[in-house]
Each structure stands twice: as structure tokens, then as C-alpha cells.
Amino acid sequence: MDLAKNPVFHERSKHIDTRYHFIRECIAKKEVELKHVKTMDQVADIFTKPLKFDSFEKLRFMLGVRKVQV
């Protein structure tokens, strides 16, 4: 994402396919806004990582998923 925010040429960026420059264009057009999200608040982690139960419950709550009351 740093490359998307900073259009300055970087040695490592020369091999990036042009389709990845799309996000840079969206940022320049103000169609997309990048925001920093703390590690503990990365909601997608619930789908991609094994989590401790406390973290799982917090992220589940952030997604709006509730326990079914029987």
C-alpha cells in the first residue's frame, strides 16, 4: 500500500503489473480512501487466521454476528 500512496519510482516496483496501479489511480481520484487499521482491529483476520477465543469474540462482534439464544 505504501507504493500506492507514494507514486515515486521504487526499484522493487518496476515489476508490478500495471493492473496493480489501478488502486493508485483510485486514490488520486479520491474514489478510495486508505485508513490505518490497528492489528487488533483487522476484522478479516477472523477468516484468515487461527485466533484466541477472546480475539475471535471481539471480531465476531465487530462483524455484527451474535450468538443464537436458545
Buried (B, 14 or more C-beta within 10 A) or exposed (E): EEBBEEEEEEEEBEEEEEEEBEBBEBBEEEEEEEEEEEEEEBEEBBEEEEBEEEBBBBBBEEEEEEEEEE
